[in-house]
């Protein structure tokens, strides 16, 4: 309860203003006044100067892209403030030298008293500006932390402290002042909404995994450590704290892979609005019109029924042999069609005729791409230098027929 209500934000205000008032008293009016100008210029220039640190921080060892994004403008603010501090020190030294060695003792005493008292007043003004800037950071940070922590069993003390400060801004009416300082990229707020929804509704994880724009990611070799991490999966399902999730070894490895992270970020940014709506309703306005998208499982019964109908002269014995062979060969065959025009076929049987009438098979995994060809789809698959060209059609998005040479294979859509 110590982190709730307006107490936290008022304690923060008193501490910040008291610290800057003390600094102003020690530094004097000249240095405090130039520091005031430095705060204003640093606020305006922190983002442009921070772009330099966006390049430097990864070289210096900060590999987490979220930390780089957050720290870059802060470093830019500090650099500009330091420049003004150096200017303030030199100006103050020149004035101080004059009064100490040329103005006389009386004027020196009067100047020191004026300088100290003026420094306190300007220091308080600096503290107010610092407090507003800190409140701006807290306001936007709590927009994310309050949503994410709502889905966890026990948020960390730091997050509870930050959330308490955000609650304090709301209860004291200071939130509009903090929000008026500026706005972050709209994507920040959308990502915060998405993160909060996922943390508060872990049961939507399978729906996230099935989103057409993301399905090809789960097939990448460099994503397997993240996808197959049972510890991470259990943590997400149980509503673990965000710190525990971020410290997971698989997540850390993912964050270090710049190319993969850029790829994933691009997909999320491109589909952010549609993905959020899809997680809530299960409907995608962007991809539902493309009926072939999704995962498909082989349907042996319908496939064999079509074979029987297309070859009426086949004997019952031959049909029984085909049924036994195909049921075993295609039992684990699946077809994944993704929104970025990729195709992944798992456990596709490769038949080899053997003496004695036996036809053993070997399951193979084929990858390729797809394109629209009129009212049908053309599938191009490749494996070990071999190419396979298939034709697929679907009318209702529930059943897919795939023409593989003389064979017509039927698949059912997996929800």
N, C-alpha and C positions, 0 to 999 in steps of 0.2 A: 504493500500500500504506500510505501514511502515514495514510489515512483509515479504516483497518480496525482491528478489535480494540478492546480496552478503553482504549488510550492516549488517544484523543480525549476520552472522557467524563471521565477522570481529570484531564487537562489543564484541561478546562472547570471541573471542581470546584475545582481549586487556584486558578485565576484568579478565579473568583467569590468564593470564601471569602477569599482574600487581599485582594481589592479591598474587600470589606465590612469586613474587620478593620481595614484602613488607614483607611477612612471612619469607623469607630467610634472609632478612636484620635484622629482629628482632631476629630470632633464631640463626643465625650464620652458618658458613660453615659446622661444624661438624653435627649439627642436620639436616641441609638441605641435606647433603650428605647421611646420614643414611636414611632420608626420601625418597631420590631418590631410594636407594636399596629397601626400603619398598614398594614403588609403583610397582617396577618390580616384587617382590615376591607376592604382593597382587594380581596383575593381573594374575599371574600363579596359585595362590591357591584359588582365589575367588570362583570358581565353586565347588571344593571339600569341602572347609569349608562351602560354602553356603548350602550344603546338610543338614547340621545340622540345619540351620535356616529354611529349608523347613519343618522340623518337629516341630520346636519351634514356628514359627510365628502363625500357627493356634491356638496353645495353648495360645498364648499371645493376641489373639483377632482378628487377621487378617484372616477373613474367605473367602475373595475373592481369588480364586485359581490363577487368573491372577496376582493379586498383590503379592501373595506368590512366584510365579514363577519369577517375575521380581525383587522382593526385596531380595530374598535369596542370589544371588551372590553379590549384593551391600553390604549387611550386612557382607558377608564373606570378601569382600575387606576392609571394615572399620575395622573389627576385626584384620586382619593381619597388617594393617597400624598402628593401636593403639599399637600393640606389638612392632613394630619398633620405634614408637614414644617414648615409655617408655625406650627402649634401648638407643635411641639417647639422651634423657634427662639425663640419668645416665652417659653416656660417656662425654657429654658436661659439666656436673657438676664437674666431676673429673678434667678435663682440666682447667676449669674456677677457681677451687679452687687452683690449682697449680700456675697459673699466678697471682692470686690476693694476695696470701699469701707467695709465695716462690720466684717468678721470679723478683720482683722489679717493680717500677712504669713505667719505660721506656719500658721494655719488655711487661708489661701489656697493655700499650697504643698501642704499635705496634701490639700486638696480637689482641686486640679488633678491631682495624682498619682492619687488614687482615681478621679476622673472619667475620666481617660485610660485607666487599666487596666480599669475597668469597661466603658468604651466598646469596648475590644478584644474583651472576652468577649461582650458583647451583639452586637457586629458580626459575630463568627464565627457566632453563632446566626442572625442575619439572613441571612448568606451561605448557611447550610444551607437555610433556607426558600426563598431565591431560587433556589438550585440545584435544589431539588425542583420548584419551579414551572417553571423552564426545562426540566427533564427531562420534565415533564408535556407541555409544548408540543412538545418534540422527539419524544417517544414517539408522539404523535398525528400529528405531521407526517410522521414516517418511515413510519407506516402507509400513507400515501399515496405518498410519494416512492419508497420501495423498490419498490412495485408498478409505478408509472409508469416509473421509470428502467430497470426490467428489460427493457422493450421498446425502448429506445433504443440507438443504436450507441455513443454517448459522452456520458454525462450530464455536466452542468456541474460545475465544481469545487465550487460551493456545495452542489449536491445530493449529490455524493460525500461532502462534509464532513458534511452532515446525516445521511446514511445511515451513515457511520462512527460518528457519535455514537449512533445507534440500535442499531447492532451492538454498540457498547461497553456499552450498558445491558443488552443480553441476555447478553453474555459475563460481565459482572461481577455479574449477578444483581440489578441495580438497577431493572430494568424493572417488577417488581411494585409497588415504592414509587412510581414515576412514574405508573403506571396507577391506583393507589389514590387519587390526588388527586381524580379525578372522571372523568366520562364526557361526551363530546360527544354531540350529537344522533345517534341511530342512523343517520340518513340520511347523515351524513358518512362513516361506515365503509362503507355500501353503495355510495355514489358512488365511494369510493376503490377498492373491489373492481371496480366496473364500469369505471372509468378504467384500472385496471391490466390488466384482461382485454383491453380494446380495444387498448391500447398493445402488449401482448405477442402479440396475435393480430390483426394488421392485416387478415388475410384475411377476417375476419368483418364488415368494413365494408359489403359489399353486403347482408348479412343484417340489419345495423342499419338500412340505408336502406329495407328492405322490411318492417320491423316495422309492423303495421297502425295503431298509435296514432301513428306518426311520419310516415306517408306524406303526409298533408295538408300538413305543414310544408314539404316540398320544393317544393310548388306555390305557396307564398306569394311575392309579389313582393319582399318585404324579406328573403327568404332566398336569392334567386338569386345574390347576390354570394358568399355562402359556399358554396353548392352547386356553382357553376360555376368556382370558383377552382382552376385546375389546379395551381398552386404548392402550395396546401394539400393537395390530393389526393395529389400525389407525395410530399410530406413525411410524410403519414400512412402511405402505403404503404411507404416506405423506413425507417420507424422513427426519424424525426427526434426530437431532444431536445424535451422539453416546453416549454422556453423558446423554441425556434424556432417551435413551433406557436402558442404564446400571443402571440408578437410579430407574427404574420401580420396584415396589414392587414385582411383580411376578418374574422378572429376579433375584432380590436379593434373594428371597426364593429359586429359582432354584440353584443359585451359592452356597448357604449354604448346600444344600443336596449333601454330598460328594459321596454317593453311586450312586445316579442318575447321577451326573456330570461325575463320572468315567465311567459309562455305556455309556452315550452320547458321551463322548470324544473318547472312544474305537471304537464306531461305525463310527464316523467321520474319525478317523485316518485310520481305515481299508479300508474305501471306498473313501478317499479324492480325488484321481485322477479321479475315475469313476464318483463321484458325481459332480465334477466341470464340466466335459464334458457333463454330463446329463443335468445340468442346462443350458448349452449353446445350446445344440442340441436337447434335449428331448430324446436322445438315450442312453441306458446303455449297454455297451459291456459286463458288468459283469452279468446283470440280465435279459436282453431282451430274452435270450434263454429259460428261464423258463416261459412258457406261462400262468401258473396258477396265477402268482403273480399279485397283484393289487386288486382293489375294483370291485365287481360285484353286479348288480341289478337284481332282479327277473323279468323275462319276462313272463307275464301271457298269452299273445296271443300264443306264440310258445309252451308253456307248455300245454295249453289246446288243441292246435292242435295235439300235440303228443298223448295226452290222448284220443282224439277222434279217432285217427288212430289206437292206440293199443287196443281200446275197441270198435270195430265197432257195437256191439249190444246195446250199451248204447242209451237210448231213448233221444229224444230232450228235454223232460222235465227234465230228470236227468242231462243232460248236462248243461242246463240252471241253475239248482241249484248249480252244481259244479262251473260253471263260476262265479256266484254271490258270492259264499262262498270264493273261492280261490282268486278272484280279491281283495276282501276286506281283507282276511287274510294275503296275501303276498304283499300287497301294499307297505309296508315300509321295506320289508325284504332285507337286504344287506349282502354280504359275503366279508370279507377282508382277503386276503391271503398274508402274509408277508415273507420277505426273510429269516428271522430267524426261519422258519418252524412253525409259529403260525397261528391260524385261529380265526377270530372273526365274529360271526354271530349275527346280530342285528335283533330284531323283528321277530324271527322265530316262527310261530304260533303253539301253542299246542292245539290240538283239543280234545274236550270232548263230547262224545255222550250223548244226553239228551233224555228223553222220549218225544215222539211226533215227532221224526224224525229230531229235530233241533240239530245242532252241533256247539255250540259256540266255540270260540277260545280265547286263551290268548297269547299275544306276549311275547317271552322270548329271552334273550341274552345268547348265548352259546359261550364258549371259548374252544380252543383245539389246536391241532397240526396237521400237515400234513406230508406225506411222499410219495415218488414215488413208485409205484407198477407196474413195467413194463411200459405199455403204458398209464396207468391211475394213479390216485392219491387216496390215502387213507386218509380220514379225520376222526379224532377222536375228538369228542366234549364232553364236560362235563358241567353239571349244577346241583348243589345241590345233589351230590352223584350219579346222573344218567349219563350214558354214551350213546353216540349215534355214530354209525359208518356208514360213508357215503363213496360212491365211486364217483369220479369226473373225467371227461375227457374233453379235449379241443384240437382242432386241429389247429386252427388259432389264438388263443389268444383273439378272439372277442366274442365267445359264449362258455359258460361252462355248461355242463350237469351234474347234481348231482343226483345220485340214492339214494333215501331215502326210503328204504323198497320196496314197490311196486310202489311208485311214482317216476317219473323222472321229476326233476325240472330244468328249463332252466334259465340261467342268462346271461346278457349282460355285457361286460366289460365297466367300467366307465373311460373315458379319464381324 
